């Protein structure tokens, strides 16, 4: 499960950035994450 972090701004704009890769994405040459994406706040 790749972990993502969401930044919410006062203007209702949000940015999602990758916090950490899952085991499969770390071992993939292009770091593709096909599993569940977990949003960490």
mmCIF file as Biopython writes it, N, C-alpha, C and O atoms, coordinates in Angstrom:
data_model
#
loop_
_atom_site.group_PDB
_atom_site.id
_atom_site.type_symbol
_atom_site.label_atom_id
_atom_site.label_alt_id
_atom_site.label_comp_id
_atom_site.label_asym_id
_atom_site.label_entity_id
_atom_site.label_seq_id
_atom_site.pdbx_PDB_ins_code
_atom_site.Cartn_x
_atom_site.Cartn_y
_atom_site.Cartn_z
_atom_site.occupancy
_atom_site.B_iso_or_equiv
_atom_site.auth_seq_id
_atom_site.auth_asym_id
_atom_site.pdbx_PDB_model_num
ATOM 1   N N  . UNK A ? 1  ? 0.837  -1.168 0.000   1.0 0.0 1  A 1 
ATOM 2   C CA . UNK A ? 1  ? 0.000  0.000  0.000   1.0 0.0 1  A 1 
ATOM 3   C C  . UNK A ? 1  ? 0.888  1.238  0.000   1.0 0.0 1  A 1 
ATOM 4   O O  . UNK A ? 1  ? 1.616  1.487  0.961   1.0 0.0 1  A 1 
ATOM 5   N N  . UNK A ? 2  ? 0.827  1.993  -1.053  1.0 0.0 2  A 1 
ATOM 6   C CA . UNK A ? 2  ? 1.568  3.247  -1.104  1.0 0.0 2  A 1 
ATOM 7   C C  . UNK A ? 2  ? 0.844  4.279  -0.252  1.0 0.0 2  A 1 
ATOM 8   O O  . UNK A ? 2  ? -0.385 4.332  -0.232  1.0 0.0 2  A 1 
ATOM 9   N N  . UNK A ? 3  ? 1.614  5.090  0.443   1.0 0.0 3  A 1 
ATOM 10  C CA . UNK A ? 3  ? 1.024  6.103  1.315   1.0 0.0 3  A 1 
ATOM 11  C C  . UNK A ? 3  ? 1.161  7.473  0.666   1.0 0.0 3  A 1 
ATOM 12  O O  . UNK A ? 3  ? 2.217  7.826  0.140   1.0 0.0 3  A 1 
ATOM 13  N N  . UNK A ? 4  ? 0.084  8.232  0.712   1.0 0.0 4  A 1 
ATOM 14  C CA . UNK A ? 4  ? 0.066  9.572  0.153   1.0 0.0 4  A 1 
ATOM 15  C C  . UNK A ? 4  ? -0.286 10.566 1.239   1.0 0.0 4  A 1 
ATOM 16  O O  . UNK A ? 4  ? -0.912 10.216 2.239   1.0 0.0 4  A 1 
ATOM 17  N N  . UNK A ? 5  ? 0.123  11.815 1.034   1.0 0.0 5  A 1 
ATOM 18  C CA . UNK A ? 5  ? -0.156 12.880 1.977   1.0 0.0 5  A 1 
ATOM 19  C C  . UNK A ? 5  ? -0.893 13.974 1.215   1.0 0.0 5  A 1 
ATOM 20  O O  . UNK A ? 5  ? -0.469 14.366 0.129   1.0 0.0 5  A 1 
ATOM 21  N N  . UNK A ? 6  ? -1.995 14.468 1.778   1.0 0.0 6  A 1 
ATOM 22  C CA . UNK A ? 6  ? -2.792 15.494 1.111   1.0 0.0 6  A 1 
ATOM 23  C C  . UNK A ? 6  ? -2.638 16.810 1.852   1.0 0.0 6  A 1 
ATOM 24  O O  . UNK A ? 6  ? -2.786 16.876 3.072   1.0 0.0 6  A 1 
ATOM 25  N N  . UNK A ? 7  ? -2.339 17.857 1.093   1.0 0.0 7  A 1 
ATOM 26  C CA . UNK A ? 7  ? -2.218 19.198 1.651   1.0 0.0 7  A 1 
ATOM 27  C C  . UNK A ? 7  ? -3.439 19.997 1.218   1.0 0.0 7  A 1 
ATOM 28  O O  . UNK A ? 7  ? -3.700 20.136 0.023   1.0 0.0 7  A 1 
ATOM 29  N N  . UNK A ? 8  ? -4.188 20.523 2.184   1.0 0.0 8  A 1 
ATOM 30  C CA . UNK A ? 8  ? -5.374 21.325 1.908   1.0 0.0 8  A 1 
ATOM 31  C C  . UNK A ? 8  ? -5.067 22.787 2.206   1.0 0.0 8  A 1 
ATOM 32  O O  . UNK A ? 8  ? -4.561 23.117 3.279   1.0 0.0 8  A 1 
ATOM 33  N N  . UNK A ? 9  ? -5.373 23.657 1.254   1.0 0.0 9  A 1 
ATOM 34  C CA . UNK A ? 9  ? -5.123 25.085 1.408   1.0 0.0 9  A 1 
ATOM 35  C C  . UNK A ? 9  ? -6.427 25.818 1.692   1.0 0.0 9  A 1 
ATOM 36  O O  . UNK A ? 9  ? -7.507 25.273 1.466   1.0 0.0 9  A 1 
ATOM 37  N N  . UNK A ? 10 ? -6.335 27.044 2.182   1.0 0.0 10 A 1 
ATOM 38  C CA . UNK A ? 10 ? -7.514 27.839 2.545   1.0 0.0 10 A 1 
ATOM 39  C C  . UNK A ? 10 ? -8.397 28.136 1.331   1.0 0.0 10 A 1 
ATOM 40  O O  . UNK A ? 10 ? -9.595 28.374 1.486   1.0 0.0 10 A 1 
ATOM 41  N N  . UNK A ? 11 ? -7.829 28.126 0.140   1.0 0.0 11 A 1 
ATOM 42  C CA . UNK A ? 11 ? -8.598 28.425 -1.075  1.0 0.0 11 A 1 
ATOM 43  C C  . UNK A ? 11 ? -9.287 27.179 -1.636  1.0 0.0 11 A 1 
ATOM 44  O O  . UNK A ? 11 ? -9.754 27.206 -2.775  1.0 0.0 11 A 1 
ATOM 45  N N  . UNK A ? 12 ? -9.362 26.089 -0.867  1.0 0.0 12 A 1 
ATOM 46  C CA . UNK A ? 12 ? -9.967 24.812 -1.260  1.0 0.0 12 A 1 
ATOM 47  C C  . UNK A ? 12 ? -9.142 24.045 -2.292  1.0 0.0 12 A 1 
ATOM 48  O O  . UNK A ? 12 ? -9.640 23.089 -2.886  1.0 0.0 12 A 1 
ATOM 49  N N  . UNK A ? 13 ? -7.913 24.442 -2.512  1.0 0.0 13 A 1 
ATOM 50  C CA . UNK A ? 13 ? -7.012 23.719 -3.408  1.0 0.0 13 A 1 
ATOM 51  C C  . UNK A ? 13 ? -6.322 22.622 -2.602  1.0 0.0 13 A 1 
ATOM 52  O O  . UNK A ? 13 ? -5.992 22.821 -1.433  1.0 0.0 13 A 1 
ATOM 53  N N  . UNK A ? 14 ? -6.109 21.478 -3.218  1.0 0.0 14 A 1 
ATOM 54  C CA . UNK A ? 14 ? -5.416 20.394 -2.517  1.0 0.0 14 A 1 
ATOM 55  C C  . UNK A ? 14 ? -4.335 19.799 -3.415  1.0 0.0 14 A 1 
ATOM 56  O O  . UNK A ? 14 ? -4.479 19.741 -4.636  1.0 0.0 14 A 1 
ATOM 57  N N  . UNK A ? 15 ? -3.260 19.363 -2.785  1.0 0.0 15 A 1 
ATOM 58  C CA . UNK A ? 15 ? -2.137 18.738 -3.475  1.0 0.0 15 A 1 
ATOM 59  C C  . UNK A ? 15 ? -1.877 17.403 -2.800  1.0 0.0 15 A 1 
ATOM 60  O O  . UNK A ? 15 ? -1.808 17.326 -1.573  1.0 0.0 15 A 1 
ATOM 61  N N  . UNK A ? 16 ? -1.730 16.346 -3.601  1.0 0.0 16 A 1 
ATOM 62  C CA . UNK A ? 16 ? -1.452 15.015 -3.065  1.0 0.0 16 A 1 
ATOM 63  C C  . UNK A ? 16 ? -0.035 14.622 -3.474  1.0 0.0 16 A 1 
ATOM 64  O O  . UNK A ? 16 ? 0.307  14.625 -4.657  1.0 0.0 16 A 1 
ATOM 65  N N  . UNK A ? 17 ? 0.787  14.284 -2.473  1.0 0.0 17 A 1 
ATOM 66  C CA . UNK A ? 17 ? 2.166  13.869 -2.732  1.0 0.0 17 A 1 
ATOM 67  C C  . UNK A ? 17 ? 2.400  12.489 -2.147  1.0 0.0 17 A 1 
ATOM 68  O O  . UNK A ? 17 ? 1.807  12.123 -1.132  1.0 0.0 17 A 1 
ATOM 69  N N  . UNK A ? 18 ? 3.262  11.735 -2.789  1.0 0.0 18 A 1 
ATOM 70  C CA . UNK A ? 18 ? 3.584  10.387 -2.324  1.0 0.0 18 A 1 
ATOM 71  C C  . UNK A ? 18 ? 4.471  10.471 -1.094  1.0 0.0 18 A 1 
ATOM 72  O O  . UNK A ? 18 ? 5.507  11.136 -1.112  1.0 0.0 18 A 1 
ATOM 73  N N  . UNK A ? 19 ? 4.066  9.797  -0.029  1.0 0.0 19 A 1 
ATOM 74  C CA . UNK A ? 19 ? 4.823  9.805  1.220   1.0 0.0 19 A 1 
ATOM 75  C C  . UNK A ? 19 ? 5.799  8.635  1.273   1.0 0.0 19 A 1 
ATOM 76  O O  . UNK A ? 19 ? 6.951  8.802  1.675   1.0 0.0 19 A 1 
ATOM 77  N N  . UNK A ? 20 ? 5.343  7.451  0.867   1.0 0.0 20 A 1 
ATOM 78  C CA . UNK A ? 20 ? 6.223  6.281  0.840   1.0 0.0 20 A 1 
ATOM 79  C C  . UNK A ? 20 ? 5.686  5.253  -0.148  1.0 0.0 20 A 1 
ATOM 80  O O  . UNK A ? 20 ? 4.485  5.183  -0.411  1.0 0.0 20 A 1 
ATOM 81  N N  . UNK A ? 21 ? 6.601  4.462  -0.684  1.0 0.0 21 A 1 
ATOM 82  C CA . UNK A ? 21 ? 6.247  3.409  -1.630  1.0 0.0 21 A 1 
ATOM 83  C C  . UNK A ? 21 ? 5.912  2.118  -0.895  1.0 0.0 21 A 1 
ATOM 84  O O  . UNK A ? 21 ? 6.425  1.866  0.195   1.0 0.0 21 A 1 
ATOM 85  N N  . UNK A ? 22 ? 5.057  1.308  -1.490  1.0 0.0 22 A 1 
ATOM 86  C CA . UNK A ? 22 ? 4.794  -0.019 -0.950  1.0 0.0 22 A 1 
ATOM 87  C C  . UNK A ? 22 ? 5.923  -0.962 -1.394  1.0 0.0 22 A 1 
ATOM 88  O O  . UNK A ? 22 ? 6.803  -0.559 -2.154  1.0 0.0 22 A 1 
ATOM 89  N N  . UNK A ? 23 ? 5.897  -2.179 -0.932  1.0 0.0 23 A 1 
ATOM 90  C CA . UNK A ? 23 ? 6.948  -3.153 -1.235  1.0 0.0 23 A 1 
ATOM 91  C C  . UNK A ? 23 ? 7.065  -3.396 -2.741  1.0 0.0 23 A 1 
ATOM 92  O O  . UNK A ? 23 ? 8.173  -3.443 -3.276  1.0 0.0 23 A 1 
ATOM 93  N N  . UNK A ? 24 ? 5.931  -3.548 -3.426  1.0 0.0 24 A 1 
ATOM 94  C CA . UNK A ? 24 ? 5.950  -3.848 -4.858  1.0 0.0 24 A 1 
ATOM 95  C C  . UNK A ? 24 ? 6.443  -2.652 -5.666  1.0 0.0 24 A 1 
ATOM 96  O O  . UNK A ? 24 ? 7.187  -2.825 -6.631  1.0 0.0 24 A 1 
ATOM 97  N N  . UNK A ? 25 ? 6.039  -1.447 -5.286  1.0 0.0 25 A 1 
ATOM 98  C CA . UNK A ? 25 ? 6.471  -0.255 -6.016  1.0 0.0 25 A 1 
ATOM 99  C C  . UNK A ? 25 ? 7.959  0.011  -5.809  1.0 0.0 25 A 1 
ATOM 100 O O  . UNK A ? 25 ? 8.629  0.505  -6.716  1.0 0.0 25 A 1 
ATOM 101 N N  . UNK A ? 26 ? 8.482  -0.309 -4.633  1.0 0.0 26 A 1 
ATOM 102 C CA . UNK A ? 26 ? 9.923  -0.127 -4.387  1.0 0.0 26 A 1 
ATOM 103 C C  . UNK A ? 26 ? 10.743 -1.052 -5.278  1.0 0.0 26 A 1 
ATOM 104 O O  . UNK A ? 26 ? 11.824 -0.676 -5.732  1.0 0.0 26 A 1 
ATOM 105 N N  . UNK A ? 27 ? 10.246 -2.243 -5.529  1.0 0.0 27 A 1 
ATOM 106 C CA . UNK A ? 27 ? 10.984 -3.220 -6.332  1.0 0.0 27 A 1 
ATOM 107 C C  . UNK A ? 27 ? 10.753 -3.062 -7.830  1.0 0.0 27 A 1 
ATOM 108 O O  . UNK A ? 27 ? 11.497 -3.632 -8.628  1.0 0.0 27 A 1 
ATOM 109 N N  . UNK A ? 28 ? 9.741  -2.303 -8.224  1.0 0.0 28 A 1 
ATOM 110 C CA . UNK A ? 28 ? 9.440  -2.074 -9.635  1.0 0.0 28 A 1 
ATOM 111 C C  . UNK A ? 28 ? 10.420 -1.030 -10.191 1.0 0.0 28 A 1 
ATOM 112 O O  . UNK A ? 28 ? 10.688 -0.034 -9.520  1.0 0.0 28 A 1 
ATOM 113 N N  . UNK A ? 29 ? 10.960 -1.236 -11.404 1.0 0.0 29 A 1 
ATOM 114 C CA . UNK A ? 29 ? 11.931 -0.274 -11.958 1.0 0.0 29 A 1 
ATOM 115 C C  . UNK A ? 29 ? 11.370 1.141  -12.128 1.0 0.0 29 A 1 
ATOM 116 O O  . UNK A ? 29 ? 12.105 2.116  -11.974 1.0 0.0 29 A 1 
ATOM 117 N N  . UNK A ? 30 ? 10.088 1.260  -12.443 1.0 0.0 30 A 1 
ATOM 118 C CA . UNK A ? 30 ? 9.498  2.601  -12.614 1.0 0.0 30 A 1 
ATOM 119 C C  . UNK A ? 30 ? 8.632  3.012  -11.425 1.0 0.0 30 A 1 
ATOM 120 O O  . UNK A ? 30 ? 7.918  4.011  -11.503 1.0 0.0 30 A 1 
ATOM 121 N N  . UNK A ? 31 ? 8.683  2.267  -10.341 1.0 0.0 31 A 1 
ATOM 122 C CA . UNK A ? 31 ? 7.966  2.566  -9.088  1.0 0.0 31 A 1 
ATOM 123 C C  . UNK A ? 31 ? 6.464  2.745  -9.295  1.0 0.0 31 A 1 
ATOM 124 O O  . UNK A ? 31 ? 5.870  3.685  -8.768  1.0 0.0 31 A 1 
ATOM 125 N N  . UNK A ? 32 ? 5.854  1.846  -10.058 1.0 0.0 32 A 1 
ATOM 126 C CA . UNK A ? 32 ? 4.411  1.909  -10.271 1.0 0.0 32 A 1 
ATOM 127 C C  . UNK A ? 32 ? 3.695  1.286  -9.087  1.0 0.0 32 A 1 
ATOM 128 O O  . UNK A ? 32 ? 4.081  0.223  -8.601  1.0 0.0 32 A 1 
ATOM 129 N N  . UNK A ? 33 ? 2.654  1.955  -8.629  1.0 0.0 33 A 1 
ATOM 130 C CA . UNK A ? 33 ? 1.878  1.462  -7.493  1.0 0.0 33 A 1 
ATOM 131 C C  . UNK A ? 33 ? 0.502  1.031  -7.999  1.0 0.0 33 A 1 
ATOM 132 O O  . UNK A ? 33 ? -0.334 1.875  -8.320  1.0 0.0 33 A 1 
ATOM 133 N N  . UNK A ? 34 ? 0.267  -0.273 -8.070  1.0 0.0 34 A 1 
ATOM 134 C CA . UNK A ? 34 ? -1.016 -0.788 -8.541  1.0 0.0 34 A 1 
ATOM 135 C C  . UNK A ? 34 ? -1.896 -1.257 -7.395  1.0 0.0 34 A 1 
ATOM 136 O O  . UNK A ? 34 ? -3.036 -1.665 -7.617  1.0 0.0 34 A 1 
ATOM 137 N N  . UNK A ? 35 ? -1.386 -1.205 -6.187  1.0 0.0 35 A 1 
ATOM 138 C CA . UNK A ? 35 ? -2.144 -1.672 -5.025  1.0 0.0 35 A 1 
ATOM 139 C C  . UNK A ? 35 ? -3.041 -0.581 -4.458  1.0 0.0 35 A 1 
ATOM 140 O O  . UNK A ? 35 ? -3.365 0.400  -5.125  1.0 0.0 35 A 1 
ATOM 141 N N  . UNK A ? 36 ? -3.421 -0.782 -3.231  1.0 0.0 36 A 1 
ATOM 142 C CA . UNK A ? 36 ? -4.284 0.166  -2.535  1.0 0.0 36 A 1 
ATOM 143 C C  . UNK A ? 36 ? -3.483 1.415  -2.193  1.0 0.0 36 A 1 
ATOM 144 O O  . UNK A ? 36 ? -2.335 1.324  -1.760  1.0 0.0 36 A 1 
ATOM 145 N N  . UNK A ? 37 ? -4.093 2.581  -2.390  1.0 0.0 37 A 1 
ATOM 146 C CA . UNK A ? 37 ? -3.443 3.841  -2.043  1.0 0.0 37 A 1 
ATOM 147 C C  . UNK A ? 37 ? -4.029 4.337  -0.729  1.0 0.0 37 A 1 
ATOM 148 O O  . UNK A ? 37 ? -5.243 4.497  -0.604  1.0 0.0 37 A 1 
ATOM 149 N N  . UNK A ? 38 ? -3.167 4.579  0.242   1.0 0.0 38 A 1 
ATOM 150 C CA . UNK A ? 38 ? -3.597 4.991  1.574   1.0 0.0 38 A 1 
ATOM 151 C C  . UNK A ? 38 ? -3.274 6.462  1.751   1.0 0.0 38 A 1 
ATOM 152 O O  . UNK A ? 38 ? -2.149 6.898  1.508   1.0 0.0 38 A 1 
ATOM 153 N N  . UNK A ? 39 ? -4.277 7.224  2.178   1.0 0.0 39 A 1 
ATOM 154 C CA . UNK A ? 39 ? -4.097 8.648  2.404   1.0 0.0 39 A 1 
ATOM 155 C C  . UNK A ? 39 ? -3.795 8.879  3.872   1.0 0.0 39 A 1 
ATOM 156 O O  . UNK A ? 39 ? -4.629 8.597  4.733   1.0 0.0 39 A 1 
ATOM 157 N N  . UNK A ? 40 ? -2.600 9.395  4.163   1.0 0.0 40 A 1 
ATOM 158 C CA . UNK A ? 40 ? -2.196 9.709  5.536   1.0 0.0 40 A 1 
ATOM 159 C C  . UNK A ? 40 ? -2.306 11.208 5.735   1.0 0.0 40 A 1 
ATOM 160 O O  . UNK A ? 40 ? -1.911 11.989 4.869   1.0 0.0 40 A 1 
ATOM 161 N N  . UNK A ? 41 ? -2.842 11.606 6.872   1.0 0.0 41 A 1 
ATOM 162 C CA . UNK A ? 41 ? -2.963 13.050 7.149   1.0 0.0 41 A 1 
ATOM 163 C C  . UNK A ? 41 ? -2.019 13.472 8.217   1.0 0.0 41 A 1 
ATOM 164 O O  . UNK A ? 41 ? -1.982 14.648 8.579   1.0 0.0 41 A 1 
#
